[in-house]
Amino acid sequence: MALMQGLAWVLNLFNPTAPGASGFYEYLALDPQRVLSGEIWRLVTFIFIPGTQNALFLIIAIFFLMFIGEGLEQGMGSFRVTIFVLLGMVAQIFFAFIWGWPATGIYLTAALVMAFATLYPDQVIHLFLVLPLRIKWIGFFTAAWVLYDFLRFPLAGKVIILAMFLNYGLFFGVPFFRRLKWEREARLRKQTFLKAQQAQAGEDGAFHRCVICGATELSHPERDFRVAADGKEYCNLHLPGASQP
């Protein structure tokens, strides 16, 4: 994706039949009418249109995209990264056909940057080879820029942006909220267990007591004790789901 953006920039620069900043890109853009006319390559090539026409910024963007791509493959695996990219492309293609909003790869690149910043927030890069900068700040800047576009665009543009970040939400938002739910449930179970433990410790000095048979670590030291999802403690013989002797 990064290298093809560079190639597209060069072809756009030296194409004698379509000079200027948007000449060759017209052959790459996602135009639903032309796709229906048989130009199906546009379903892929629209992500090869670079987000800048400045040569220096383009070189930096290409190397940065290759850098984060390698990091994402190490953190997520090549298959998951491929699915991440394909979901973003399919979402933009779908809504481009429905709303007629121009499709580019710029928000897909933004989603990749935010994914990398989520995986490696403390990774340091040197901006312009000089200024050290943590990736998380680039992620925050990217999110702020996307939010700005979301607020100023009409409804069609808002839908496109939301669709483009559906892949980010599925890969990072869902696990994040799932982890928050699990941590909350674990914290509640621990609080329930500690309260029960404090109440039991005053009776015979035992810290573990099965609510079914009353066994403790003092009376039955060979048994293991676990706190179940209901916040109650059981020995290994009476743990819900355990086979009974």
Sequence and secondary structure as in RCSB ss.txt:
>XXXX:A:sequence
MALMQGLAWVLNLFNPTAPGASGFYEYLALDPQRVLSGEIWRLVTFIFIPGTQNALFLIIAIFFLMFIGEGLEQG
MGSFRVTIFVLLGMVAQIFFAFIWGWPATGIYLTAALVMAFATLYPDQVIHLFLVLPLRIKWIGFFTAAWVLYDF
LRFPLAGKVIILAMFLNYGLFFGVPFFRRLKWEREARLRKQTFLKAQQAQAGEDGAFHRCVICGATELSHPERDF
RVAADGKEYCNLHLPGASQP
>XXXX:A:secstr
 HHHHHHHHHHHHH TTS SSSTGGGGTSB HHHHHTT TTHHHHGGGS S   HHHHHHHHHHHHHHHHHHHHH
H HHHHHHHHHHHHHHHHHHHHHH   B SHHHHHHHHHHHHHH TT EEEETTTEEEEHHHHHHHHHHHHHHHH
HHS HHHHHHHHHHTHHHIIIIIHHHHHHHHHHHHHHHHHHHHHHHHHHHHHHHS S B TTT  BTTT TTS E
EE TTS EEETTTSTT    
